[in-house]
């Protein structure tokens, strides 16, 4: 194992990472298991930087990158963010939720990351701080493939930003695995819906674990617009779900099963969000 540093401020962290490449530690629930018997290289532990933790709301909702899943699950948030809180309660066990962070989940970029579908349904953006500038980009652009993001080696993911408009409506998160907890998902869905006169006026649906990167379902969202709340789930078609996905056969499920499961989960998520 290499050197270890735990800066107290973001500027100190950026100075250290500019001097030499370092692995960023933001909870370690993905980093440590993935390291096997030996964790090589220098570590930059950013969990002591207080500015990177917590949830605040001015116009937008800002979630610090080092905010734990437990803190998110227990926060007082509007119904539109319930999908994110439901996901937070299903990330591993309680010990993982106490240590694991939302920023670490995104930077690990697993295709089955529980936090990604809810954040996509909430139109989330990520904030990245580097030595010369801070930039923001949509989460849908930040994640480019399995274990791949657009974070530069000298940048730190500092926050997740939820635009004010995404805090409207109601939401739900459902997942399917071999068991209820402590399992990698076969498929998972987040749905956020807005209603006007008992009709769906806006829809955001995202599916994870069925593609290299979680995907929004544009065709399903279009089909739901204007639908009566009571019959909305009936409009979710397998073909519209499959059009956005690229599932694989693996030890957990076949590609065909994943599409069928995702379709059923979308229907359930829509029903739960409207309940």
C-alpha positions as CSV (number, residue, x, y, z in Angstrom):
1,X,0.0,0.0,0.0
2,X,1.2,3.5,-0.8
3,X,0.8,6.8,1.1
4,X,-2.3,8.0,2.8
5,X,-3.6,11.6,3.1
6,X,-6.8,12.9,4.7
7,X,-7.1,16.6,3.9
8,X,-9.4,18.9,5.8
9,X,-10.3,21.2,2.9
10,X,-11.0,20.9,-0.8
11,X,-8.2,23.2,-1.8
12,X,-5.8,21.0,0.2
13,X,-7.2,17.9,-1.6
14,X,-6.8,19.5,-5.0
15,X,-3.2,20.4,-4.2
16,X,-2.3,16.9,-3.3
17,X,-4.0,15.3,-6.3
18,X,-2.2,17.8,-8.6
19,X,1.2,16.8,-7.2
20,X,0.7,13.1,-8.0
21,X,-2.0,10.6,-9.1
22,X,-4.0,9.3,-6.1
23,X,-7.0,7.0,-5.7
24,X,-9.8,8.9,-4.1
25,X,-11.4,7.3,-1.0
26,X,-15.0,8.5,-0.2
27,X,-16.3,5.7,2.0
28,X,-14.4,2.7,0.6
29,X,-17.3,0.3,0.3
30,X,-16.4,-0.2,-3.4
31,X,-12.7,0.6,-3.3
32,X,-11.7,-1.8,-0.6
33,X,-13.5,-5.0,-1.8
34,X,-12.3,-4.3,-5.3
35,X,-8.7,-4.1,-4.1
36,X,-8.5,-7.8,-3.1
37,X,-5.6,-8.5,-0.8
38,X,-3.6,-5.4,-1.5
39,X,-4.5,-1.8,-2.2
40,X,-1.8,-0.3,-4.4
41,X,-1.0,3.4,-4.9
42,X,-1.5,6.6,-2.9
43,X,-4.9,7.2,-1.3
44,X,-6.6,10.6,-0.9
45,X,-9.3,10.3,1.8
46,X,-11.8,13.1,1.3
47,X,-14.3,12.1,4.0
48,X,-13.0,14.7,6.5
49,X,-13.8,17.6,4.2
50,X,-17.0,19.0,5.8
51,X,-17.9,21.0,2.7
52,X,-18.5,17.8,0.8
53,X,-21.1,16.4,3.1
54,X,-24.8,17.3,3.7
55,X,-27.9,18.3,1.8
56,X,-28.9,21.9,1.2
57,X,-31.6,23.6,-0.8
58,X,-31.7,27.1,-2.2
59,X,-33.3,27.0,-5.6
60,X,-31.7,23.7,-6.5
61,X,-31.0,20.8,-4.1
62,X,-27.3,20.2,-3.5
63,X,-26.1,16.9,-2.1
64,X,-22.4,16.8,-1.1
65,X,-20.5,14.0,-2.7
66,X,-19.5,12.5,0.7
67,X,-23.0,12.4,2.0
68,X,-23.8,8.9,3.2
69,X,-26.7,6.8,2.1
70,X,-28.0,6.8,5.7
71,X,-28.0,10.6,5.7
72,X,-29.9,10.6,2.4
73,X,-32.4,8.0,3.6
74,X,-33.2,9.9,6.8
75,X,-33.3,13.4,5.3
76,X,-36.5,15.4,5.1
77,X,-36.9,15.5,1.3
78,X,-39.9,16.2,-1.0
79,X,-41.9,13.2,-2.5
80,X,-40.1,13.6,-5.8
81,X,-36.9,12.4,-4.1
82,X,-38.5,9.4,-2.5
83,X,-37.0,7.2,-5.2
84,X,-33.5,8.2,-4.2
85,X,-34.3,7.6,-0.5
86,X,-35.8,4.1,-1.3
87,X,-32.6,3.3,-3.2
88,X,-30.5,4.5,-0.3
89,X,-32.2,2.0,2.0
90,X,-31.3,-0.8,-0.3
91,X,-27.6,-0.1,-0.9
92,X,-26.0,-3.1,0.8
93,X,-26.6,-3.5,4.5
94,X,-26.7,-0.9,7.3
95,X,-23.0,-0.8,7.7
96,X,-22.5,-0.1,4.0
97,X,-25.2,2.6,4.1
98,X,-23.4,4.3,7.1
99,X,-20.1,4.4,5.3
100,X,-20.9,4.4,1.6
101,X,-21.3,7.8,-0.2
102,X,-23.3,9.0,-3.1
103,X,-20.2,10.4,-4.8
104,X,-18.3,7.2,-4.5
105,X,-21.3,5.3,-5.9
106,X,-21.2,7.5,-9.0
107,X,-17.5,7.5,-9.6
108,X,-17.3,3.7,-9.2
109,X,-19.7,3.7,-12.2
110,X,-21.0,0.2,-11.8
111,X,-23.8,-0.6,-14.3
112,X,-25.8,-1.8,-11.3
113,X,-25.2,1.2,-9.1
114,X,-28.4,1.7,-7.1
115,X,-28.1,5.5,-7.0
116,X,-27.9,6.1,-10.7
117,X,-31.5,5.4,-11.9
118,X,-33.1,7.7,-9.3
119,X,-30.6,10.5,-10.1
120,X,-31.3,10.1,-13.8
121,X,-35.0,10.4,-13.2
122,X,-34.3,13.6,-11.2
123,X,-32.2,15.1,-14.0
124,X,-29.2,15.2,-11.8
125,X,-26.0,17.1,-12.6
126,X,-22.5,16.5,-11.1
127,X,-20.1,19.2,-9.9
128,X,-16.4,18.6,-10.5
129,X,-13.7,20.7,-9.0
130,X,-10.2,20.8,-10.5
131,X,-7.1,22.9,-10.0
132,X,-8.3,25.7,-12.3
133,X,-12.1,25.6,-12.5
134,X,-15.3,24.0,-11.3
135,X,-17.6,22.5,-13.9
136,X,-21.0,20.9,-14.0
137,X,-22.4,18.4,-16.4
138,X,-25.5,16.1,-16.6
139,X,-25.1,12.8,-14.9
140,X,-26.2,11.2,-18.2
141,X,-23.0,12.6,-19.8
142,X,-20.7,12.0,-16.8
143,X,-21.2,8.2,-17.0
144,X,-19.8,6.9,-20.2
145,X,-19.5,3.2,-19.7
146,X,-19.0,0.4,-17.1
147,X,-16.5,1.8,-14.5
148,X,-15.9,4.8,-16.8
149,X,-16.7,8.5,-16.2
150,X,-15.6,11.9,-17.5
151,X,-13.8,12.8,-14.2
152,X,-10.3,13.9,-15.0
153,X,-7.4,12.6,-12.9
154,X,-6.9,15.9,-11.2
155,X,-10.6,16.5,-10.4
156,X,-12.8,15.7,-7.3
157,X,-16.5,15.1,-7.6
158,X,-17.8,17.6,-5.1
159,X,-21.6,17.5,-5.3
160,X,-24.7,16.3,-7.1
161,X,-27.1,19.0,-8.1
162,X,-30.9,18.4,-8.5
163,X,-32.5,21.2,-10.5
164,X,-35.5,22.8,-8.9
165,X,-37.9,21.4,-11.5
166,X,-36.9,17.9,-10.6
167,X,-38.3,18.2,-7.1
168,X,-41.8,18.2,-8.5
169,X,-44.2,15.2,-8.5
170,X,-43.9,11.8,-6.9
171,X,-41.4,9.0,-7.4
172,X,-40.7,5.4,-6.7
173,X,-37.7,3.0,-6.9
174,X,-38.0,-0.8,-7.3
175,X,-35.3,-3.4,-7.8
176,X,-35.0,-7.1,-8.5
177,X,-32.3,-9.4,-7.2
178,X,-31.8,-13.0,-6.1
179,X,-32.8,-11.8,-2.6
180,X,-34.1,-8.6,-1.0
181,X,-30.8,-7.2,0.3
182,X,-27.0,-7.5,0.0
183,X,-27.3,-8.4,-3.7
184,X,-26.3,-6.9,-7.1
185,X,-29.5,-6.1,-9.0
186,X,-30.8,-8.0,-12.0
187,X,-32.8,-4.9,-12.9
188,X,-33.9,-1.7,-11.2
189,X,-36.2,1.1,-12.0
190,X,-36.8,4.7,-10.8
191,X,-40.0,6.6,-11.9
192,X,-40.9,10.2,-11.3
193,X,-44.3,11.4,-12.4
194,X,-46.1,14.7,-12.3
195,X,-49.9,15.0,-12.4
196,X,-52.3,17.6,-13.6
197,X,-56.1,17.0,-13.4
198,X,-55.4,13.3,-12.7
199,X,-53.4,13.0,-15.9
200,X,-49.6,12.5,-16.2
201,X,-48.1,15.9,-17.2
202,X,-44.4,14.9,-16.9
203,X,-42.6,11.5,-16.7
204,X,-39.1,10.4,-16.1
205,X,-38.3,6.7,-16.1
206,X,-34.8,5.2,-15.7
207,X,-33.6,1.6,-15.7
208,X,-30.3,0.3,-14.3
209,X,-28.4,-3.0,-14.5
210,X,-29.7,-3.7,-18.0
211,X,-27.1,-1.8,-20.0
212,X,-23.5,-0.7,-19.6
213,X,-24.9,2.6,-18.2
214,X,-28.3,3.1,-16.7
215,X,-30.7,4.6,-19.3
216,X,-33.8,6.8,-19.4
217,X,-36.7,5.3,-21.3
218,X,-37.8,8.1,-23.7
219,X,-40.4,6.0,-25.5
220,X,-42.1,5.0,-22.3
221,X,-42.0,8.6,-21.0
222,X,-43.7,9.8,-24.2
223,X,-46.4,7.0,-23.9
224,X,-47.2,8.1,-20.4
225,X,-47.8,11.7,-21.1
226,X,-51.5,12.6,-20.9
227,X,-52.4,9.2,-19.5
228,X,-55.0,8.8,-16.8
229,X,-53.3,7.9,-13.6
230,X,-55.5,4.9,-13.0
231,X,-54.5,3.2,-16.2
232,X,-51.0,4.5,-16.8
233,X,-49.1,1.3,-16.0
234,X,-51.0,-0.5,-18.8
235,X,-49.3,1.8,-21.4
236,X,-45.8,0.4,-20.6
237,X,-44.9,-1.8,-23.5
238,X,-42.0,-4.3,-23.6
239,X,-40.9,-2.9,-27.0
240,X,-40.6,0.6,-25.6
241,X,-38.6,-0.6,-22.7
242,X,-36.3,-2.8,-24.8
243,X,-35.6,0.0,-27.3
244,X,-33.4,1.9,-24.8
245,X,-31.6,-1.1,-23.2
246,X,-28.7,-3.4,-24.2
247,X,-28.8,-6.2,-21.6
248,X,-26.3,-9.1,-21.4
249,X,-26.5,-12.7,-20.4
250,X,-24.5,-13.3,-17.2
251,X,-24.6,-15.4,-14.1
252,X,-27.5,-13.4,-12.6
253,X,-29.9,-13.5,-15.6
254,X,-30.3,-13.7,-19.3
255,X,-30.8,-10.7,-21.5
256,X,-34.3,-11.7,-22.3
257,X,-35.2,-12.1,-18.7
258,X,-33.8,-8.7,-17.9
259,X,-36.0,-7.0,-20.5
260,X,-39.1,-8.8,-19.2
261,X,-38.2,-8.0,-15.6
262,X,-37.4,-4.4,-16.4
263,X,-40.8,-4.0,-18.1
264,X,-42.6,-5.4,-15.1
265,X,-40.6,-3.2,-12.7
266,X,-41.4,-0.1,-14.7
267,X,-45.1,-0.9,-14.4
268,X,-44.8,-1.4,-10.6
269,X,-42.7,1.8,-10.2
270,X,-45.3,3.8,-12.1
271,X,-48.1,2.3,-10.0
272,X,-46.2,3.0,-6.7
273,X,-45.3,6.5,-7.7
274,X,-49.0,7.2,-8.4
275,X,-50.4,5.4,-5.3
